[in-house]
Amino acid sequence: MWSLDKLKAKLEAISSLGYNLDDIQSKTLTDAAILVPIIIKDGTPYILLTVRSMNLTNYPGQVSFPGGKRDKGDVSIVATALRETQEEIGMSSEHLKILGTSLPYVTQTNFLVTPVVAEVLNYKTFIPRLNPFEVCEILTVPLEIFVLKKYHKCKEYAFGKDGEMKANVDFFEFGESNDSVHIIWGLTALIATHIASLLFERTSEFKYQDWLINTNRKIQRDKIYDKLISRSKL
C-alpha cells in the first residue's frame, strides 16, 4: 500500500546521499526547481501539471510541472519551487506540505533541475489564478499511469534542421476525451515516473530510452531508486 510518509522517508534518504556537481557535468549549470504537487482525491494520488502558454518562446503548449530557474533572492531551491508555483498558478505555500526533494536532473540546456515534492492540502478550496503569460491550463493526472505499460508509448521522431537526427521518444497521452488529449513527455514524464516508482514501491513496467535517462551517469539514479523502491530498504 502506498504511503506519503514512506515517500517522505525515501526522499529524506535521497537528500542524505549528497552529490558533487563536478561529477555530473563540467559545464556551468543554472540552478532550477520544479514542484511535484501530489493531490489525494478519493484515496488516489494525482499530480498537478500545467500546460504552458502559447505566448512563451520556449516549449509553448507543452505539459510541465510548475517551476523555473532560481532567483538571487531565493533562500533555497525549495523556495524557488514555491515562488514559481505561486507565480504560475496562484498556489501559495499554505496549500502545500513539503515532503522532500529528489535527485537533480541536468537538461540539454544546462539547467540543474531539482524536483521538490509536496502534498497539496485542501485542494477543493484551492482557486487557481493562472498567469496567462505562462500557463493556459492545469491538469490533474493519476500518478500511477506513469509506471503502467498500457499508458506508455514510444515513437521515432526526426530532429535537427533537416531531420537528420532520429530518436525514439517516450511519452504518455492523457485526456478525458479525444478533443482534450495532452502529450506528456521529456523530463516531465521522466520525473513523474521516478516519483511514481518511489510512491508505489515498484519499478515501471517499461524502460526509458538510454539517451534520456543517462544524461548524468555519475549519479547512478536508477540504481539508487531501485534500492529505495525495495520494501526491505526502508
C-alpha positions, 0 to 999 in steps of 0.5 A: 500500500502506498504511503506519503510518509514512506515517500517522505522517508525515501526522499529524506534518504535521497537528500542524505546521499549528497552529490558533487556537481563536478561529477555530473557535468563540467559545464556551468549549470543554472540552478532550477526547481520544479514542484511535484504537487501530489493531490489525494482525491478519493484515496488516489494520488494525482499530480498537478501539471500545467500546460504552458502558454502559447505566448512563451518562446520556449516549449509553448503548449507543452505539459510541465510541472510548475517551476523555473530557474532560481532567483538571487533572492531565493533562500533555497531551491525549495523556495524557488519551487514555491515562488514559481508555483505561486507565480504560475498558478496562484498556489501559495505555500499554505496549500502545500506540505513539503515532503522532500526533494529528489535527485537533480536532473541536468537538461540539454540546456544546462539547467540543474533541475531539482524536483521538490515534492509536496502534498497539496492540502485542501485542494477543493478550496484551492482557486487557481489564478493562472498567469496567462503569460505562462500557463493556459491550463492545469491538469490533474493526472493519476500518478500511477499511469506513469509506471503502467505499460498500457499508458506508455508509448514510444515513437521515432521522431526526426530532429535537427534542421533537416531531420537528420537526427532520429530518436525514439521518444517516450511519452504518455497521452492523457485526456478525458476525451479525444478533443482534450488529449495532452502529450506528456513527455521529456523530463516531465514524464521522466520525473513523474515516473521516478516519483511514481516508482518511489510512491508505489514501491515498484519499478515501471513496467517499461524502460526509458530510452538510454539517451534520456535517462543517462544524461548524468551517469555519475549519479547512478539514479536508477540504481539508487531508486531501485534500492529505495523502491525495495520494501526491505530498504526502508 
